[in-house]
Amino acid sequence: MSDAKSALPGARYEGFVKLREMGLQGMITLRGDLASAKLAAAVQTATGTAVPGQRQIVTEGDRAAAWMSPDELLLLVPYAEVADIIAAIETALAGEHFLAVNVSDARAMFRLEGALCRDAMAKLSPVDFSEAAFCPGDFRRSRMAQIAAAMWMPDGQSLQVICFRSVAQYAFDLLSAAAAPGSEPRLYG
C-alpha cells in the first residue's frame, strides 16, 4: 500500500492573507436521523461534541462535527483514527438506519489566515461573510467560483474551506488569486 498524501502537500501562498493546504484530515460522512439519541452518543464519542445545529460546526480540539444537511454530518477527526471511529459508529448505531463513510481521501482542506480572510472569500462565494451574518461556529455549503465547497471560521481571523480533492489545485489557485496583494476589496476587514 502506498503512503497517504494530501492533495497539495505543503502548498502555501502569502498575499493579503496567508493560505495553506491543511494536509491529511480524517473526514467521515455520517448520514442518519440527527435527532436520534444513539447517533448523538456516537457523535459525542467520535468527536467530543454534540450534534451541531443547522448550518453550524462544533469543535473540540482537533475534532469537529459539521451540519451538512437535515440527515448528514461531516465528522472531522485525526486521519489515522478514521477506520476505528467508523467501526465504533457501526457498533453504536447497530439496528438504526445510517451510513458512515470515510471520505478523507476524496477531499482537500485549505486555511486562510489574516484580518481580511472574509474579503478574500467574498470574491469567490455568494455567502454573506459580514460579521453579523457569518461568525465562528457558522458553517456553509456553497459554491466557490465553479466548484462546490464547505467553509467555516474557526476564529475571527481565519477561514477553512473543504472541496473535492479532484479540484484541489483549481481551489488553491482561486484562493491564491483572491488573496493576491493589491486586490484587497476591504468589504469586511
C-alpha positions, -999 to +999 in steps of 0.1 A: +000+000+000+012+035-008+017+062+018-012+086+021-006+121+009-028+152+009-039+168-023-012+195-024+013+187+003+029+218+017+011+242-007+013+278+006+007+313-006+011+346+011-008+376-001-030+400+019-040+368+038-020+336+042-032+305+025-021+269+032-033+234+023-040+217+057-026+182+049-043+149+057-076+153+076-098+125+086-134+131+074-164+109+079-198+114+062-224+103+087-260+101+075-289+092+097-316+106+120-299+136+136-325+136+163-315+101+174-301+097+209-279+068+196-265+090+168-259+119+192-240+095+215-219+082+186-210+117+175-201+126+211-178+096+214-162+102+180-157+140+182-163+150+218-190+173+205-228+175+204-247+172+171-245+207+156-275+228+147-284+237+112-255+254+093-232+251+124-200+234+132-189+224+167-153+217+176-134+200+204-096+202+200-087+185+167-122+171+162-154+186+149-189+178+137-204+199+109-240+201+098-242+192+060-280+186+055-310+176+076-297+140+077-260+144+072-230+154+093-193+157+084-171+145+112-135+158+113-112+135+132-075+126+131-067+109+098-051+078+114-082+071+136-109+071+108-112+033+105-115+028+142-141+056+146-162+042+118-161+007+134-172+023+167-200+042+150-212+010+133-213-007+167-231+022+184-257+026+157-265-011+151-302-015+144-306+021+132-307+033+096-274+051+090-244+054+067-208+061+079-182+065+051-146+075+051-143+105+027-109+116+039-090+109+006-118+124-015-114+159+000-089+187+004-089+214+031-074+249+030-070+276+056-070+313+050-055+334+079-055+371+084-078+400+092-090+402+056-099+365+051-136+374+048-127+398+020-108+371+001-137+347+003-163+373-006-147+374-041-154+337-047-186+327-029-221+341-027-221+338+011-225+369+032-192+370+051-200+400+072-195+396+110-233+399+115-240+370+091-210+347+094-193+341+127-171+314+142-192+283+146-212+290+114-208+265+086-219+269+049-220+247+019-220+268-012-200+275-044-165+288-046-164+301-082-173+270-102-168+243-075-187+230-045-172+240-012-179+240+025-165+268+047-163+280+083-144+303+106-125+286+134-120+321+148-124+357+138-091+358+118-092+326+098-114+306+075-113+270+064-125+255+032-132+219+021-136+209-015-132+178-036-097+166-040-101+164-077-104+202-079-078+210-052-053+227-075-081+248-090-093+258-055-058+267-044-053+288-075-087+306-069-079+313-033-044+325-042-058+349-068-084+361-043-056+368-018-032+385-042-016+417-029-031+448-042-065+432-048-080+438-013-116+449-016-119+457+022-155+449+024-153+434+059-118+439+072 
